[in-house]
Amino acid sequence: MSLLPYAVAAWLFGVGLYGIATSRNYIHLIGCLSVCQSATYVLLLGIGYRFDAIAPIFYDHPPGTPAVDPVMQALVLTDIVVGATLTALLLVLALQVYKRTGTLDPERLRPMRGTRAPGPRPRSTDRPPTKRAAPPAARS
Amino acid sequence: MTVLLNLLFLMIAATGASVVLIREPRRQVFAIALNGLVLTLLFTALQAPDVALSELAVGTAAVPLLFMIVLSAVRTAEPGQDTQSGEDA
């Protein structure tokens, strides 16, 4: 195929990386990550495409008819499913970040520390990660 | 056919850029759905009907629905309700 699919794939990857680097909202950032993933769809299907070829379904065509590469299509199918799963997982993590810190801005998040600011600790389920995180901070 | 493919590739580049450049997440959801729809058309034109079907289900319907669910959950969630440690919102 011509050079256009590769140029479009590079453009999508670049613009997605730009969005990830400059995003001020985690939900917007996850959308930019899905743009990066769509670059891989375009790249893989651009590799497997042939001009004047049929879809790789030989129900009403004799065997041996020129068809596009079905392996690339299987890869893209896997890629779409993995991308949807990754988006769902990252959205749930962003929601948990918002519930814990009250912001979705990556710039306003502070790094995790072993010790926390003094305050009421009503739930004991939050305690074990704090205890586990404390010794490396004390050692270093 | 080549003209249609080139047009669809350029539309993919434009809608992908619009997903990145629309900074408000509530409006970005519509750009994501439009991007999925144009990707579906492109896969159909690239002789990949099975990929187009799965992209139509996932990219046009499921993923924007997930984004809308998370946006509504963020809007109704009380900040700091997990820890209640009084951190600034």
Interface residues (C-beta under 8 A of the other chain):
Chain A: L4 P5 V8 W11 L12 V15 G16 Y18 G19 S23 R24 N25 I27 H28 I30 G31 C32 S34 V35 S38 A39 Y41 V42 L45 G46 Y49 F51 A53 I54 A55 P56 I57 A67 V68 Q73 V76 L77 I80 V81 G83 A84 T87 A88 L91 V92 A94 L95 Q96 Y98 K99 R100 T101 G102 T103 L104 R116 A117 G119 P120 R121 P122 R123 D126
Chain B: M1 T2 N6 F9 L10 I12 A13 G16 A17 V19 V20 L21 R23 P25 Q28 A31 I32 N35 L39 L42 F43 L46 Q47 A48 P49 D50 V51 S54 E55 V58 G59 A62 V63 L66 F67 V70 L71 A73 V74 A77 E78 P79 G80 Q81 D82 T83 Q84 S85 G86 E87 D88 A89
